[in-house]
């Protein structure tokens, strides 16, 4: 399965749909995970944490929607 995680677009919203740990588990099970850059920043999860988990980073929400 291809999973895409976009950055939250609502004002003052800090949540992210998937943590780096969750991404790592999904990837371990054979799924592909794409995360929009800075999606987890306001929740305390830097892009580097997603990359370390094996996720692919994309720049825009349009890229996330196109691939996932």
C-alpha positions in Angstrom: 0.0 0.0 0.0 1.1 3.5 -0.7 0.4 5.9 2.2 0.6 9.7 1.9 0.8 12.0 4.9 0.0 15.6 4.1 0.7 18.6 6.3 -2.2 20.0 8.3 -3.7 23.0 6.6 -6.1 24.3 9.4 -5.0 27.4 11.3 -3.5 26.6 14.7 -3.6 22.9 14.1 -0.5 20.9 15.2 -1.4 17.3 14.7 0.1 14.9 12.2 -1.6 11.8 11.0 1.4 9.5 11.5 4.4 9.6 13.8 7.9 8.5 12.6 7.5 5.3 14.7 4.2 4.6 12.9 5.8 5.1 9.6 8.7 2.8 10.5 6.2 0.0 11.4 4.2 0.4 8.2 7.4 0.4 6.1 8.6 -2.7 8.0 5.4 -4.4 6.9 6.2 -3.6 3.3 4.2 -0.4 2.7 5.5 2.8 1.2 5.1 6.0 3.1 5.3 9.5 1.7 5.3 12.5 4.1 4.9 16.2 3.1 7.9 18.2 4.3 7.3 19.8 7.7 4.1 17.7 8.3 5.3 16.7 11.8 7.2 19.8 12.8 4.5 21.3 15.0 4.0 17.9 16.7 7.7 17.6 17.5 8.6 15.3 14.7 11.3 16.7 12.3 11.6 15.6 8.7 14.8 13.8 9.6 12.9 11.5 11.9 10.6 10.4 9.1 13.6 9.9 6.8 15.4 7.8 9.4 12.2 5.7 9.6 12.4 5.1 5.8 9.7 7.5 4.6 10.0 9.5 1.5 9.6 13.3 1.8 7.7 15.3 -0.8 7.5 19.1 -1.0 3.8 19.8 -1.7 0.3 18.4 -0.8 -0.3 18.0 -4.5 2.6 15.6 -4.8 1.3 13.6 -1.8 -2.2 13.4 -3.4 -0.8 12.5 -6.8 1.3 9.5 -5.6 -0.7 8.1 -2.7 
